[in-house]
Amino acid sequence: MQSQIPYLSLSIWLPVLFGLVILAIGRDSRAGLVRVLALIGSIVSLLPTIPLFTQFDNAAHGMQFVEKAPWIERFNIFYSLGIDGMSLWFVPLTAFITIIVVISAWEVIQDRVAQYMGAFLILSGLMIGVFCALDGLLFYFFFEATLIPMYIIIGVWGGANRVYAAFKFFLYTFFGSLLTLVAVIYLYNKSGSWDILAWHQLPLSMPEQIAIFVAFFMAFAVKVPMFPVHTWLPDVHVEAPTGGSAVLAAIMLKLGAYGFLRFSLPIVPDASHYLAPVVIVLSLIAVIYVGLVALVQKDMKKLVAYSSIAHMGFVTLGFFMFNDMGTQGAIMQMISHGFVSGAMFLCIGVLYDRAHSRQIADYGGVVNKMPRFAAFFILFSMANCGLPATSGFVGEFMVILGAVQFNFVTGILAATALILGAAYSLWMAKRVIFGKVTNHHVAELTDINGREFFMLGVLAIAVLAMGLYPAPFTDTMQTSVADLLKHAAQSKLALTAP
């Protein structure tokens, strides 16, 4: 469906434009103006994403809101955008999380306010570009460009080891993506086009498919991150500022998972089926082993970081079982994780802003001093462990059902994540929130203010709304998922036979 109004371009470039304007202001003496402009920019940037789901045709096949214009004609490169049911919700989710991050930093960030706000707005536009790009080189441009503002956010506003964390983040994700560049250039040379949808139809032999799958896997597995290339994430989360952790967990991890949907499964279906057992095993290790690692963490941010790896293991598990329930559940898990993980990191940030500690042992009895905050913290902890009626339950339950359809033992192993999730989430909540006040730092805590209440309240509504009524999400993705699975079930090997 061709779009008369360029909603996707507006969604991408409005936040980038506002970010550049804010950077141009660039003075801490105008911090008040910068904050207001950043909030206006993030809200205005959300507006063009609303028609995407209000006007989306659930029954239509193929891409919708398509935009296409020549970019570098000599090399047949186009500025080509479009979304389907699998990418639809990530556009408004990214814009929504950006608003929350701007609000969360309102009083906390006092130095280089313009640079902080500008970096997040530019990052928002670039991440939306990843979900919309239909040209291989345009996708790669957006995919790699997201590293720059996040690198700056971690390296400038992070903790004591922020430079180490920023370098680790950049090197892991950048080097993982180099093979992907080789793969997309190979696909261009073979097809004469950078069109991702054309690559879906491109005949490829099995050796070609395996090589391309490995190249894509290196980039997307690191970004997810999958076991065993996950070690960068806890270090980065611990050092990143609260807003950086929220965006990293809520959106940036989804870029890698989305890459599997748009590239690996449809472009190299035979290799995807052939190597699926390897991905499933790695996903189950992430779900179980990394869940156990989360249990022993003493730092709240590290615990939630490891829980993110475990939850994203559900996503890759759902994709590579090649059934409708598992794939839809994995996408639902991606959306839910955007709300829940972002909320968890923002809650930890609220405590850190007051007590300047993320150590679980430094808290206890918080409910006695911060009852409103405690209610939100418990809700998000429950959602993090997959409590029914919260968004965290929907995706995990669907993936487990898909796993049982695929293989009963796989379903049983996947279901252990619900037990482990409850263990580490509720164990942390018990030690931090309940009991008697254990030290003077907790005794001096004050409950959340109106700004923080609004920020967490909106996320709580999203978590409960998605958990109680997931139909709008599943309805929009159903046709696209069915088309993907049908395409992935058709071998390309016969097309390459002499």
N, C-alpha and C positions, 0 to 999 in steps of 0.2 A: 504494500500500500504506500503510494507516494504521499508525502505530507505537504500540504499547502503552506503551513506555517512551520518554520524550522525549529520545532520544539527541542530536538536533540542538540542542535548547534547552540541554541540559547542556553540549554542546561549545561553545556560544556564551557562556553566562553563567557557567560555572564559572571560566574565566580572568578574566573581568571582575570577579567577586566577589573572587577572590584578589587581583587588582590593587588593588581598592578597600581591602581589608583592609591590604595592604602600605602603601598611601598613608596610611592612618590611623595606622600606626605611625610612619612618617615621620621617624625620627631616625637620624643617622649613628652615634650611640652604640650603636644596636641593629643595626648593619649585618650582623653574623653571623646574627642571627635572621631578618633580612629575606632574606638569600641562601638560607637553608635553606627558609623559607616559600615563596619564589619557585620554588625547584626542586620542592618538594612540589606547589605549585599547578600548575606546568606539566606534571608527570607525571600528576597526578590529572585534569587537563584532557584529556590524551591518551586516557585510558581509555575514555570514552564514544564516541570515534571508532573504536575497534577493531571493535565489532559492526557498524558501517556496512558494512565490506567483508566481514566473516565471514558476515553474514546477507543480503548483497545478492543479489538474484535477477538473474542475468545475462540471462535470457531475457525478463524482464518489460518491458512497455512502460509509459511514463509515469513519474511520480514515485514514489519510495519513501520510507518513514519520514516520511510526511506529518504535519504538525501544523498545526492551524488553530483560531484563537480570535478572537473579536471584539476589535478594538483601538479604533478610533474609528468606532462604528457609524453615526453621523449621516452620514458621508461614505463609508460602505461600505468602510472600511479594515480589513483583517484582519492579525493576526499569523499569517502563513502561511509555513510552511517545508516544504522537501522537496528531495531530491536525485535525480539520475539518473546514468547512467554517465559523463556528461561532467563532472559536478561532484563525483562521489564522492571521488576521490583527493586533491582540494585541501583537504578538511577535515582528514584525518589529517596531510597534509603540513604544513599551517600549524601544527598543534599540535606536531608533531615538530621543526620548525625553531625554535619558541619554546623548547623544552627546550635545544637546542644553543646558542641565543643566551644563555640564562641561565647555562649552564656557561661560555661564552666570556667572560662579564663577571665571573666569580667573583672574580678577583684584580685585574682591570684597573680596574674602576670603583670609586673610593674616595670620591668626593663625591656626595652626594644619591643614595645607593644605592637607597633605598626608591622614590624618584620614578622612577629609571631602570627598575628591575624592574617596578614597577607599570604604567608606561606600556607596556612590551612585552606584559604579560599582557592589559591592556585592549585593546591593538591586535590581539592574537591573536584574541580573541573577536569583535571587530568585523569582521575580515577573513573569519572563518568565516561570519559572518552574511551577507556579500555572496554567498558561494557557495550559501547555503541559501535565501535569500529568494525567495518566490513572489508577493509583493505588491509592486507597482511602487514605492509610497511607502516601504515597509520597505526595499527594495533601495537606494533613493536615500539613506535615512537611514544605513544601514550604509556605503554607498559614500563618502559625504561625511564621516562621523564618523571614518573611518580617518585623515583628514588631521590631526586634532588631536593624537593622541599622537605621530605621526611628526614633525609640525612641532616639537613640544616636544623630542623626542629629538635632532633635528638642531640646533635652536637652542640647547640647553643643553649638550650633551656633544660637539658638533662641533668642527671645527678653527677656525683663526683667522678665516675668513670665514663662520662658521656662520650668522650672522644673515642675511647676504645669501643664502646657499644655502637657508635655511629659508623666507624670503620668496619666493624664486623657485619653490621647490617648491610652496608653498601657492597662489601666484597662478596659475601655469600650470594646475595641476590643478583648482583651484576654478572659475576662469572657464571652463575647458573644459567643466565640468559644468553650468553654468547653462542652456545650451540644452537639455540633457537633461531638466532639471526642466520646462521649457516643453513638451517633447515628451511626457513622461509625463502632464502635466496635460491636454494635448490628447487623448491616448488615453483618459484617464478621462472627459472630457466627451463623447467620441464613443461610448464603450462603456457608461458608467455603472458601470464596475468598475475596480478597481486590480489585478485578477488578471492576472499576466503571461501565464499559459496561455490566458486568454480573449482577450488581445490577439493571440495567435498566430492566432486564427481570425477576427479583425476585418477586414471588407472595407475596403480603402483604395484610393483612386485613385492614379494614378502621381504627380501633383504632391504629394499628401499623403505618399506613400511617400518621395519624394526629399527633401522637407523634413525628415521624421522621421529618415531615414538620416543626413543631414548633421548634425542635432542630436546624435544618438547618436555619430556619428563624431568630433565635436569632443571629447567626453569620453573616449571609449575610445582614440582615437589618441594623445592626450596622455598617457594613463596607461600605454600599452604600453611605451615611447613609439615612435611611428612617425616616419619622416622626413617632413617637415622640422620637426616639433614635438618633437624629441628633445633639444634643446640644454640643457634643464634637468637632465637626468640625470647627465652627467659632473660638472657643478659640485656637484650634491648628493652624489654618491658620494664625491667627494674630501673634502668637509667633514664628512660624516656619521661618527659613531663606527662601529667595526667591526660591532657588532650591528645598527645601523641600516642599513648597506649590505647586510648579509646578508639581512635581512628585506625590504628594498626590492626587491632583485634577485630573491630566491627566491619571494616571495609577492605583493607589491603590484603589480608589473608585470603579474601574471596577472589582476588584477581587470579591467583594460581588455580584455584578450584574451577573458576569460570573457564580458564584456558583448556582444561581437560574436556569440558563440554563443547567448546567451539572449535578446538583443533584436534586433540588426540582421538576422540571417539569417532567423529565423522570423517576425518581425513585419512586415518590409518586404522580402519575397523578390524582388519585381520590381525594386525599386530596387537591391537588393544585386547582382542579376545585371547590371543596366544599368551600375552604377558599379564592378563588379568589376575591369575593366581598369585603372582608376585606382589601386585599392588594390594590385593585383598589381605595377604599375610602381613605386609607392612602396615596396613590400616588397622588390623586387629592388634598388632603389637602396640601401635599408638593408643588404641582405645584402652587396652588392659595395662601394659607396662607403664606407659606415661601416666595413666590414672593412679597407679601405685606410687610413682615418683611424686605426684602432686600431694599425696597423703602425708609425706614426711617434710614438706616445706615449712619453714619458719617465717618466711617473708610472704605477706599476703599477695603482693604482685606476682611473685614467682609461682605461687599456688594457682592463681587464676591464669597465668601464662601457660602452665603445664595443662591445666584443664582445657584451655583453648586448643592445644595440640590434640588432646584426646577427642574433643568434640569435632574437630576437623577430620579426624580419622574416620568418623561416621560418614562424612561427606564423600571421601574417596572410596570408602567401602560401598556406599550406595551407588556410585557411578559405575563401578566395574562389576556389578552383579548383573547388569544388563536386563533389569526388569522394571516395569513401570512404577511399582510401589517404591522400590529402592531409590530410583532416580529422582522421583518427585520428593521423597522424604529427604534426600540429600540437599536438594535446593531449598526446601523448607528449613532444614537445619542451618543452612548458610544465612538465610534471612533472620531467623530467630537468634542465631549467635551474634548477628550484628546488634540487635537490641540488648541481649543479656550481657554479653561480654563488655560492651561499651558501658552499660550501667554498672557492672561490677567494678571496673576500673575507676569510674567516676566516684563511686562510693568510697573506694580506698583513697582516692584523692581528697575527698571531704575530710576523712580522718587525718590524713597526712598534713593537710593545711593547718589543722588545729594542734596536733601533737607532734608533728615532724618525725614520725616513726611509722614504718610499715611492718614492724615485727609483731607477730601475733601475741607473743609473750608480754608485750608492753601494754596490752589492753585487757579488758575484762570488766563486765558490768556496765558497758556503754549504754545499755537500755535505760539505766537509772538516770543518766544525764541527757541522753539524746533519744527520747522515745519515738519521735517522728522519723528520725533517721533510721532507727532500729527496725521500724516496720518496713521501710523500703529495702534495707539490707537483707532482711529475712526473706522478703518476696523474691528478690533477685537471686538469692542463694538457692531458694526452692526451684526457681526456673532453671538455674544452672545445673541442677541435678535431675531435671526432667519431671517435675511434679505435674500431674494432670491438671488441666485448665490453665496452664501457662504455655507460652510459645515453645519452651524447651522440650515439652513432652511430644508435641506433634511430629516434628522431624525425626526424632530418635525412635519413636514408636513405629513410624512408617518404614524407616530403614531396617528396624528389627523384623518387621513383617516381611519386607522384601528379602532379608537374609534367610528367614525361615523357608520362604518359597525357593530360594536358591539352594540352600543346604542347611539341614537342621542344626548340625554342629556349629556352623558359622553363626546361625541365629542365636544359639545358646551363648557363644563366646561374646557376640555383640551385646547381648542383654546384660552381661556383667558390668557394662559401662554404667548402667543405671544404679547398680549397687555401689560401685566405686565413686560415681558422681555424688551420690547421697553422702557417702563417707567423708570425702574431703570437703565438700561444700558445707555440710551441716556441722562437721567437726570444727571448721574454722568459725562458723557463726556462733557456735556454743562458746568457744573460748573468747571471742571478741565481744559479743553482745551480752551474753547472759552472766549470771552470778553476781557477786558483790563487787563494788568498786575496789580495784586492787592497788591503785597508786594515785599519787596527787595529780599526775597528768590527766588521767581519766576524770578525776574529781573536778578539774577545771574546764572540762569540755562544755561547749554550748551547743544547743540543738541547731539544726539547719535553718537558714534564713529563707526569706521568700524566694530569692533567686534559685537557691539550691533545691527548694521544695518543688518549684515549677519544673526544673531540669529533670529531677528524678521522677516527678509525678507523670510527666509526659511519657517517659520511658516505661513506667509501670503500666500506664494505660495501653501502650503498644504491646507489651508482653502479655497482658491479660486478654486484650482484644484478639490477638492472633491465636492465643491458646483456646479461647472460647468459640471463636468463629473463623476457622482457617479457610473456609470455602473460597473467599475471593482470591486467595493466593493459589490454591490448587486448581481452581477453574481456569485461571489465566495461563497456567503452564502446561495443562493437560495435553493440548493438541501438539505443542512444540516438542514435548517429551516423547509423545507417541511417534512423531515424525523422526526424531533423532534415533530412537531405538529401532525403528523400521529401517532406517538408512544404515545404522551400525550393524544390523543383522545381514546385510547384503555384502558378500565378498567382492573385493576388487580384483582378485587373482585371475578370475576367468577373463576379465577385460584385458589383462596383460599377456594372455597366452598367444603364442605365435599362430 
